[in-house]
Amino acid sequence: MERIAVIGATGYVGGRLVSELLRAGFKVRAIARSVEKLRCRPYAASPHLEITRADACREEELTKALNGCSSCFFLINRTGEPGAPGNSDIAAARNLVQSARAGGLSRIIYLGRPKKMMPSGAEGVGSTPVDPGQILTSGPVPVTWLRTAMIIGSGSASFEILRYLTERLPVMVAPRWVEKPIRPIAVSDVIHYLVECIRSEETAGLVSDIGGPDVLSFRNLIDIYADAARLPRRRVFTLPLGAKRFSAYWINLVTPVPYALARFTLESIDEAGPDGDEPVRKVISFPLTTIRDAVATALQKVQQQDVESCWSDAGGLRPPEWLMCGDDEFAGGDVLDCSYRILLDCPPQKVWETLRGLGGRHGWFFGNTLWRLRGFFDRLLGGVGLSRGRRSLKELRTGDAVDFWRVLLAEEQSRLIMLAEMKVPGEAVLQFSLYPRNSGCELIQIARFLPRGLVGLIYWYSMAPFHDYLFKGMLSTIARESGCSVIQEPGRFTGGDQICRLPEEWGRID
């Protein structure tokens, strides 16, 4: 059985593709910078799956990771998300050309942008920017290059923009891009195309747009979503203006999608055409999902908390160096902390069932007005605020976004460590730890902060009174919602900074 590599396996499409390839009977090597995110996926235990840590921007690592694979999927796209290297997709594509030649790959399948759209600021010949697909097709290995403008599925950035705008704005004044005719495609059809491409040798060397069966505008999509959600018909007034930058700012304010990703999505819509050249349909033919059905399915999955992958969970994890066990205590500067604990008369698993539901629509157990106020100010500063919510209220896994936190580690019935992605003058981590005790369990809550200059110190000490109020209240509420009796009331203690953090090798690529 041939082994297929997936580069970008933690992304929105990559996470779903790995699962489908395994169901189709392929051996899969999932390549990612943050393998911890893959190890907690439902398919991680499959005997046909290998999880390999590698940075595609490092040629030596990528060549080693591809050794023994016959073909690979390249699913890295730069969308301007915070923390992403500026030319990561370009560098990775160049490395893949060399690694594919050295490793003897027979096929590369790339999912990219619309044909008119190229990444702004990327280097190229003269003033012409470069797309990763152009780099890949310049190499000796046959490339299948599929291009799409808008993917509709639960958790996709496009669907989240559509969902929040329609639900929150009964009346809209919008620029002309909302009238642009495009052919959005269901994420299930995208996955189907990708899997069938690896099965068909006829697709080698093929460059093709892919889209759904319907030619629609974003304004049409608003009507379709309103019908699916049983909302009154939205009134949209169109202005003869492009205003993509302003629209991206507005989307960032009204929806959880950040400005850079919103701008990328709008540019995709604006540059896409309704009548794309689709030679792939001559080789791969199947009934395409109507966009009305795609929207209804995506909405149902969101309502059922059954979202397989989400735009907010895509990409690598970058934990602070000082959070690693094995680092010197002084590495990076003095880390401030405040630690609280409570002793309960119930087992850790009972408390974990409650703890893992924090954030999103459930809130933060205590002081939710203060949390919302902090989220509001974060949005004013250009941060993500509380609007991202959660991918699922039923499960919590490494890499998930929880409001303005990112889950670095979710150990069942043991530890939850989250990194702050809010605007803050430093690096902040919130950790919950559960320890079995003779008469029940101990729940510890720790906040750690590496301040950035004087402003960071002022921020930390000005928040100290709120920490005392919030953390004691949170621990008491968790106990109550877990149905546990309190043996020892919540209180401050010292020494929480000595509790082991992340394994030394976790998340590192040296």
C-alpha positions in Angstrom: 0.0 0.0 0.0 1.4 3.4 -1.0 2.1 6.0 1.7 0.8 9.5 1.1 2.2 12.5 2.8 0.1 15.5 3.9 2.0 18.7 4.4 -0.2 21.1 6.4 -2.1 18.3 8.2 -3.2 20.7 11.0 -4.9 23.1 8.7 -8.7 23.4 8.0 -8.6 21.2 4.9 -5.6 19.1 6.0 -7.3 17.9 9.2 -10.3 16.6 7.2 -8.3 15.2 4.4 -6.2 13.0 6.6 -9.3 11.4 8.0 -10.8 10.8 4.6 -7.6 9.3 3.2 -7.5 6.8 6.1 -11.1 5.9 5.4 -10.2 5.4 1.7 -7.6 2.8 2.7 -4.4 4.8 2.2 -1.4 4.9 4.5 -0.9 8.5 5.6 2.1 10.4 6.9 0.8 13.6 8.5 3.5 16.3 8.5 3.1 19.3 10.8 5.1 21.6 13.1 2.8 20.9 16.0 2.2 17.1 16.1 0.6 17.5 19.5 -2.5 18.8 17.7 -2.7 15.7 15.6 -2.2 13.2 18.4 -5.5 14.2 20.0 -7.5 13.8 16.8 -10.0 10.9 16.7 -8.0 9.2 13.9 -4.7 9.4 15.6 -4.8 5.8 16.8 -5.2 4.4 13.2 -2.5 1.9 12.4 -2.2 3.4 8.9 -1.3 6.9 10.2 2.2 8.2 10.9 2.5 11.6 12.6 5.8 13.3 11.8 7.1 16.6 13.2 8.8 18.8 10.5 8.9 22.4 9.5 8.3 22.6 5.7 10.4 25.8 5.7 13.4 23.7 6.6 14.5 21.7 3.6 16.5 19.0 5.5 13.6 18.3 7.9 11.1 18.2 5.0 13.3 15.8 2.9 13.6 13.4 5.9 9.8 13.6 6.6 9.0 12.7 3.0 11.3 9.7 2.8 9.3 6.6 1.9 6.3 8.5 0.6 5.1 8.1 -3.0 3.0 11.2 -3.3 2.2 14.2 -1.2 -0.5 16.9 -0.7 0.8 20.5 -0.2 -1.8 22.4 1.8 0.1 25.4 3.1 -1.4 28.8 2.1 -0.4 32.1 3.5 -3.5 34.0 4.6 -1.9 36.8 6.7 -2.8 35.2 10.0 -1.0 36.6 13.1 2.2 34.8 13.9 2.6 33.2 10.5 5.9 33.8 8.7 5.5 36.2 5.9 6.6 33.9 3.1 6.1 30.5 4.6 4.2 29.1 1.7 6.7 30.3 -0.8 9.7 28.9 1.2 7.9 25.7 1.8 7.1 25.3 -1.9 10.7 25.8 -2.8 11.8 23.3 -0.3 9.3 20.8 -1.5 10.6 21.0 -5.1 14.0 20.0 -3.8 12.8 17.4 -1.3 10.5 15.8 -3.9 13.4 15.4 -6.3 15.6 14.0 -3.6 12.9 11.7 -2.1 11.7 10.4 -5.4 8.1 11.5 -5.1 5.9 10.7 -8.1 3.1 13.3 -7.5 2.3 16.5 -5.8 -1.2 17.8 -5.3 -1.6 21.4 -4.3 -4.8 23.3 -3.3 -4.4 27.0 -3.8 -5.9 30.4 -4.6 -7.9 31.5 -7.6 -5.8 31.9 -10.7 -6.0 35.7 -10.7 -5.0 36.0 -7.0 -1.4 36.1 -6.0 0.0 36.8 -2.5 0.7 40.5 -2.1 4.3 41.3 -1.3 5.6 37.9 -2.4 8.8 37.9 -4.4 8.8 37.1 -8.1 10.1 38.1 -11.5 10.1 41.8 -11.8 6.8 43.1 -10.4 5.0 39.8 -10.9 4.3 38.0 -7.5 4.8 34.3 -7.1 2.2 31.7 -6.2 3.4 28.4 -4.5 1.8 26.6 -7.4 4.1 28.3 -9.9 7.1 27.2 -7.9 5.8 23.6 -7.6 5.1 23.3 -11.3 8.6 24.5 -12.2 10.0 21.3 -10.6 10.5 17.9 -12.1 7.7 16.2 -10.2 4.2 16.3 -11.8 1.8 18.6 -10.0 -2.0 18.6 -9.8 -2.9 22.2 -9.0 -6.5 22.8 -7.9 -7.8 26.3 -7.2 -10.8 27.5 -5.4 -12.1 30.9 -4.1 -14.5 30.1 -1.3 -15.0 26.9 0.7 -18.3 26.4 2.5 -18.2 24.1 5.5 -18.6 24.2 9.3 -15.6 26.0 10.7 -14.4 27.5 7.4 -13.5 31.2 7.5 -15.9 32.0 4.6 -18.8 30.2 6.4 -18.0 32.0 9.7 -18.0 35.4 8.0 -21.3 34.5 6.3 -22.9 33.2 9.5 -22.0 36.1 11.8 -22.8 38.8 9.3 -26.2 37.3 8.6 -27.1 36.6 12.2 -26.0 39.9 13.6 -26.9 42.4 10.9 -30.6 42.4 9.7 -29.7 45.4 7.6 -26.4 45.9 5.8 -24.8 48.5 3.6 -22.1 46.7 1.7 -19.6 47.5 -1.1 -19.9 46.0 -4.5 -17.9 42.9 -3.8 -21.1 41.3 -2.3 -22.5 41.3 -5.9 -19.5 39.5 -7.4 -20.6 36.2 -9.0 -18.5 33.3 -7.8 -18.8 29.5 -7.5 -18.4 28.6 -3.9 -17.8 24.9 -3.2 -18.7 22.6 -0.3 -15.7 21.4 1.8 -16.9 17.8 1.3 -16.5 18.3 -2.5 -13.0 19.7 -2.0 -12.0 16.7 0.0 -13.6 14.4 -2.6 -11.6 16.1 -5.4 -8.3 15.7 -3.5 -8.8 12.1 -2.7 -9.8 11.2 -6.3 -6.8 13.1 -7.7 -4.4 10.9 -5.8 -6.3 7.9 -7.2 -6.2 9.1 -10.8 -2.9 9.3 -12.7 -4.8 11.3 -15.4 -4.8 14.3 -13.1 -1.0 14.5 -13.0 0.1 17.8 -14.4 -3.4 19.2 -14.4 -4.2 22.8 -13.4 -7.9 23.4 -12.8 -10.3 25.6 -10.9 -12.9 23.8 -8.8 -16.3 25.1 -7.8 -19.8 24.1 -6.9 -22.7 23.8 -9.2 -24.2 27.2 -8.4 -23.1 30.7 -9.6 -23.9 33.0 -6.7 -22.9 36.2 -5.1 -22.2 36.8 -1.4 -25.5 38.6 -1.3 -27.2 35.4 -2.5 -25.4 33.4 0.2 -26.8 35.8 2.8 -30.3 34.9 1.6 -29.5 31.2 1.6 -28.1 31.3 5.1 -31.1 33.3 6.4 -33.4 30.6 5.0 -31.4 27.8 6.5 -31.3 29.5 9.9 -35.0 30.5 9.7 -34.2 34.1 10.0 -36.1 37.0 8.4 -34.8 38.0 5.0 -31.9 40.4 5.4 -31.9 43.8 3.7 -28.6 44.5 1.8 -27.9 47.9 0.2 -25.0 47.9 -2.2 -22.7 50.8 -2.7 -20.6 51.3 -5.9 -17.4 51.0 -3.9 -14.7 48.3 -3.6 -13.7 49.1 0.0 -12.2 45.6 0.7 -9.9 47.1 3.4 -12.8 48.8 5.2 -14.9 45.7 4.8 -12.2 43.5 6.3 -12.1 45.9 9.3 -15.8 45.7 9.6 -15.8 41.9 9.4 -13.1 41.8 12.1 -15.4 43.9 14.3 -18.6 41.9 13.7 -17.3 38.4 13.3 -14.5 36.3 15.0 -12.4 36.3 11.8 -9.3 38.6 12.1 -8.6 41.4 9.7 -5.9 39.7 7.7 -7.9 36.5 7.1 -11.0 38.6 6.2 -9.0 40.6 3.7 -7.7 37.4 2.1 -11.2 36.0 1.8 -12.6 39.2 0.3 -9.7 39.3 -2.2 -10.4 35.6 -3.1 -14.0 36.5 -3.8 -13.1 39.6 -5.8 -10.5 37.8 -8.0 -12.5 34.7 -8.6 -14.6 34.3 -11.8 -18.0 32.6 -12.2 -17.0 30.5 -15.2 -13.7 29.0 -14.2 -11.9 26.5 -16.5 -12.4 23.1 -14.9 -10.6 20.4 -16.9 -10.6 18.3 -13.8 -14.3 17.6 -14.4 -13.3 15.6 -17.5 -11.4 13.2 -15.3 -13.2 13.3 -12.0 -17.0 13.5 -12.3 -19.4 13.2 -9.3 -22.6 15.0 -8.2 -21.6 18.3 -6.7 -23.2 19.5 -3.5 -25.6 22.5 -3.9 -24.6 25.5 -1.9 -28.0 25.5 -0.2 -27.3 21.9 1.0 -23.7 22.9 2.0 -24.9 25.8 4.1 -27.6 23.7 5.7 -25.1 20.9 6.6 -22.5 23.4 7.9 -25.1 25.1 10.1 -26.4 21.8 11.4 -22.8 20.7 12.4 -22.3 24.0 14.2 -25.5 23.6 16.1 -24.7 20.0 17.0 -21.2 21.0 18.1 -19.8 18.5 15.5 -17.2 20.7 13.8 -14.3 18.5 12.6 -11.8 21.4 12.0 -12.0 25.1 12.2 -10.1 28.1 10.7 -9.2 29.3 14.3 -7.5 26.0 15.2 -5.4 25.8 12.0 -1.6 26.4 12.0 1.2 25.6 14.4 1.4 26.0 18.1 4.2 28.3 19.4 4.4 27.9 23.2 6.7 30.3 25.1 10.2 29.0 25.7 9.9 29.7 29.4 7.0 27.3 29.7 9.2 24.3 28.8 10.5 22.0 31.5 14.2 22.0 31.4 14.6 25.7 30.6 16.4 27.8 33.2 14.2 29.7 35.5 15.7 33.0 34.3 15.3 32.2 30.6 13.6 35.2 29.0 13.2 37.1 32.2 11.3 36.9 35.5 8.0 35.0 35.1 5.3 36.3 37.5 2.6 34.0 38.8 -0.4 33.7 41.1 -1.6 30.4 42.2 -4.9 29.3 43.9 -6.2 25.9 44.9 -9.3 24.2 46.3 -9.7 20.7 47.9 -12.9 18.8 46.8 -14.5 15.5 47.9 -14.9 14.1 44.4 -12.6 12.3 41.9 -10.7 14.3 39.2 -12.7 13.0 36.3 -15.9 14.6 37.7 -14.2 18.0 38.0 -12.7 17.6 34.5 -16.1 17.1 32.9 -17.0 20.6 34.1 -13.7 22.2 33.6 -13.4 21.2 29.9 -16.6 23.2 29.2 -15.1 26.6 30.0 -15.3 29.5 27.5 -17.6 30.0 24.5 -21.3 30.2 25.2 -20.8 28.6 28.6 -18.6 31.5 29.8 -15.9 31.4 32.4 -17.8 30.1 35.4 -17.5 33.4 37.4 -17.3 37.1 36.7 -18.5 36.8 33.1 -19.2 40.5 32.9 -15.5 41.2 33.6 -14.4 38.6 31.0 -16.7 40.2 28.5 -15.3 43.6 29.3 -11.8 42.4 28.9 -12.8 40.9 25.5 -14.4 44.2 24.4 -11.2 46.2 25.1 -9.2 43.5 23.4 -11.3 43.9 20.2 -10.8 47.7 20.4 -7.1 47.1 20.4 -7.3 44.9 17.4 -7.3 41.5 19.3 -9.6 38.5 18.9 -11.7 39.2 22.0 -14.2 36.6 23.0 -15.8 36.3 19.6 -14.0 33.2 18.4 -15.8 31.1 21.0 -15.0 27.3 20.7 -15.0 24.7 18.0 -17.0 22.4 20.2 -18.5 22.5 23.7 -18.4 18.7 23.9 -14.6 18.3 23.7 -11.4 20.2 24.3 -8.2 19.3 22.5 -4.7 20.6 22.0 -4.7 23.5 19.5 -8.3 24.5 20.0 -9.1 28.2 20.3 -11.1 29.1 23.4 -12.2 32.7 23.1 -8.9 34.7 23.4 -6.9 31.6 24.6 -5.2 28.8 22.7 -5.1 25.3 24.2 -1.4 24.3 24.5 -2.1 21.0 26.4 -5.3 19.2 27.3 -4.6 16.1 29.3 -7.8 14.3 30.3 -8.5 14.5 34.0 -5.1 16.0 34.6 -4.0 19.4 33.1 -5.3 22.2 30.9 -2.7 24.8 29.8 -3.8 27.8 27.7 -1.8 30.6 26.1 -3.3 34.1 25.9 -3.8 35.4 22.3 -5.3 38.7 23.5 -3.5 42.0 23.2 -1.3 42.0 26.4 2.1 43.6 27.2 3.8 40.2 27.6 3.1 36.5 27.4 0.4 35.0 29.6 -0.6 31.4 30.4 -3.5 30.1 32.4 -3.2 26.5 33.8 -5.6 24.2 35.6 -4.2 21.1 37.3 -6.1 18.2 39.0 -4.4 15.9 41.6 -6.1 12.9 43.3 -6.1 13.1 47.0 -7.1 10.5 49.6 -10.4 12.2 50.3 -11.0 13.5 46.8 -9.0 15.8 44.5 -7.1 19.1 44.5 -7.8 21.6 41.8 -5.1 24.2 41.2 -5.4 27.3 39.0 -2.3 29.2 38.1 -1.7 32.4 36.0 1.8 33.0 34.7 3.0 36.1 33.0 6.2 37.2 31.4 6.0 41.0 31.3 7.3 43.1 28.5 9.0 46.1 30.0 7.5 48.5 32.6 4.1 48.5 30.9 3.9 44.7 31.4 4.7 45.1 35.1 2.1 47.8 35.5 -0.5 45.6 33.7 0.2 42.6 35.9 0.0 44.4 39.3 -3.0 46.4 38.2 -4.8 43.1 37.4 -3.8 41.4 40.7 -7.0 42.4 42.6 -9.2 41.1 39.8 -7.2 37.8 39.8 -7.9 37.2 43.5 -11.6 37.9 43.0 -12.0 35.9 39.8 -9.9 32.9 40.6 -11.5 32.2 44.0 -14.9 32.6 42.4 -14.0 30.4 39.4 -12.8 27.6 41.7 -15.9 27.8 43.9 -18.2 27.8 40.8 -16.4 24.8 39.2 -16.9 22.9 42.5 -20.6 23.7 42.6 -21.2 22.9 38.9 -19.3 19.6 39.4 -21.6 18.6 42.3 -18.6 18.4 44.7 -18.5 19.4 48.3 -15.6 21.7 49.3 -13.2 20.3 51.9 -10.9 23.3 51.8 -12.0 26.7 50.5 -10.1 28.3 47.6 -7.1 30.2 48.6 -3.7 31.6 47.5 -0.6 29.5 47.8 3.1 29.8 46.8 5.1 27.3 44.8 2.7 26.9 41.8 5.5 28.1 39.5 7.4 24.9 40.4 4.7 22.6 39.0 6.1 21.0 35.9 5.1 22.8 32.7 5.4 21.4 29.2 7.8 18.6 28.3 11.2 19.9 27.1 10.8 18.5 23.6 7.1 19.6 23.2 6.5 21.8 20.2 10.1 22.3 19.4 11.8 21.8 16.1 15.5 22.3 16.6 
